[in-house]
């Protein structure tokens, strides 16, 4: 099937606005993977794979097949999506055209993934200038489902997705920082009122308690807010 790139461009523009309108990181990721099945020719299922120190996280999988594939790659410590999510090379895209054919790459994964019903797949790195965000992965039960046009469409989607994902994470981190400052301020006020402390003394009490108990400052402050005291 020939891709009408003018129509695709309009779809991507609409998706970009839609991604920025999402209310949370999870909502953003779910919209990204749903878009993969809607916009990329041959894609039946999609997900985002994060690899940190060989530990795998499956984000926004559209179906169980994606989770099973991610777990398999984690257990084998190999696979196209596993590699693209942790690669230090300039390679940004991996593709297995046909799981029924012999392959030199990831042979253990391919033979086991074939049993899951995977026919073909792609993995495209999600990255911005400042950070790598994992891999956006595309699956089909049909061998040879992904064409050069599919790869181009997937790369364009991944480019938009990376910016939206990064923006959503930064917004969430900023919101968390604001909420943490508010909680700490409220806890300090409680300690100042109940123990006749200055603002600096109240903060020092929270910080010292946090260090002694090896707890995050925001968790200590939250406990004070909820119970009116440190213990």
N, C-alpha and C positions, 0 to 999 in steps of 0.2 A: 504494500500500500504506500502511495506517495504522500508525504507530509506536505500540507499547505502551510508554508512558514508564515504567511501573513496572518492566517487564522491562529496559528500557534502563538505568534507574537501578541495578538490581542488577548489570548487566553493567559499568557504569562503576565501581562500588564494587570489583568483583573485579579490574578492570583496574588501578585505583589501587594495590591491594596488589601486583599482578603487576609493575607498573612499579618500585615501590620495591625489589623483590627482584632486579632485574637487576644483573649484576656489573660492567657498564661503561657508558660513555656510548653506545658503538655499540650495545650490546645494548638499551639503553633506547630509542634512536631506532628501531631495527628493530621493537621491540614496538609502538611508537606507530604506525608506518605500516602494520604488519600489522593492527592494531586498526581503522584507518581502513577497510580493505577488508572487515573483518568486521562493523563496527557501523554504518557510515553507508550508508544506502540509496542505491543507484545507483553506489557507488564500486567501480571495478574495479582501480584502481592508485593508489598514493599515494607521496609523497616529501616531504622537507623541503628547502626552498631557503634558502640563506644568501646575502646580497648584501653585500659589503664593497667600497666604492669601485668599484662596477660589476663586480667579479669575482664570479662565481657558483660556489657549491659545492652539489652535489647530495648530500644525506645520506639514507641508508637507503631508496633507491628500491626499490619492490617489483618493478619490471620496467623494461626498456629504454625503454619509452615515456616514462617520467618523465624519464630522463636526456636523451633527445632533445628533449623540451619545454624543459627547463632550458637546454640549450645553445642552442636557438633563441632563447629570450628574452634570453640573454646576448649573442648575436651581433647581435640587433636592438635591444638596450637598451630593450625594451618587452615588455609582457605582464602579465596580472593577477597572477601569482605574483611576478614581478619587482617590480611596483609595491607590492604589499602587504608584501613583505619589506624595502623601503627607505623606505616612506612616512613622512612626518613629520606627516601629517594624522591626524584622529581615525578615519578609515576603517579598519576592521579586517577586512573581508570583501569579496572580489570574486567575481563569478560570471559565467560565460558560459554561458547556457542552451543555445544551439544554434550549433554551429560551421558549420552549413550555411546559416545566415541571415546577411544583411548586418549589420554592426555599426559603430557610430561609434567604439568604443573598440578600440585595438590592432589596427587593420585589417591591418597587415603580418603580425603574429603569427598572427592568426586564419586568414588565407588559407594560410599555410605550415603551421600546426598541423593544419589540415584534412587535408593530405596525409599527416600522420603517423597519421591514423586517429582523432584525438580528436573526440568528438562533443559533449562538454560538460565543464565543469570548475569547481572552486571553489578559492579560496585564502583561508586564514584565518591571521591573524597569531598567532604564538606569542609571548606576552609575559607578564612579571610586572610587579610594581610598580616593579622596579628596572632591568629590561633587556628589550630586544627580542631575540628569539632566532631570527628568520627566519619563514618561512611554511610551514604545513602545507597541502599541496596534494592535491586529490582529482580523479581523472580517470575519465571514462567514455567508451567508444567510441560510446555511444548518445546522440543529441541529446535534450535535455530530461530527462536522467536525474536531475538534482538538484532536489528540491522545497524548499519552505520548511521542511519537517520535516528534510530532509537538512542544510540549513544550520544549523538548531538543534542537531541531533546533532553536526555537525562542530564547531560552536562549543563545545559542552560537552566534546567530546573534546580540542579544542585547549587549553582551559582546564586540564584535568588534565595534558595532555602538557607544557605550558609549565612547570608546577611540577616535574614529574618530571625534565624536561630540565635545568632550572636546578639542581636538587638533585644530579643526577648529575655535572654539570660542577663544581660546588663541591666535591663529594667527590673527584673526580679531581684537581682543583687542590690540595686539601689533601694528598692522598696523594703527589702529585709534590713538594710542598714538604717533606714529611717525608723522602722519599727523597733529595732534594737536600741537605738539612741533614746527613743521615747520610753521604752521599758526600763532602761538604766536610770533615766531621769526620774521616773516614777518611784523606783526602788530607793533612790537616794533621798527623795522627799519623805518617804516613809521612815527611813532610818534617822533622818534629821529631826523629824517630829517626835519620834518615840525615844530617841537617845540623846537629844539636845546636841547634835553634832553640826559642825559646819559642812558646807557643800564638799570641800576638799576632804574632810575627815570621812564623810559618808562614802565618797568614791573610793578612798583608800581602804575602807573596811570591805567593800565589795571586791576590790581587786585582790586584796590579801587573801580573802576567803576563797576566791577563784583559784589563786595560785596554790594555796595549801591543799585544796581538794582536787586539783587538776580538773576543774570544770570550766566550761566556757562562761565568760562574764555574763552573757545574755541569759544563760540558764540560771545562774545564781540570782540575777535581777528578777527573772520571771518568778522564781520561788518566793522572793520577798514580796512581790506584788500580789501573789496568790494567797500567801499565808500571813503576811504582815511581819515576818521575821526571817532570819537566815536559816534556822533549823526548825 
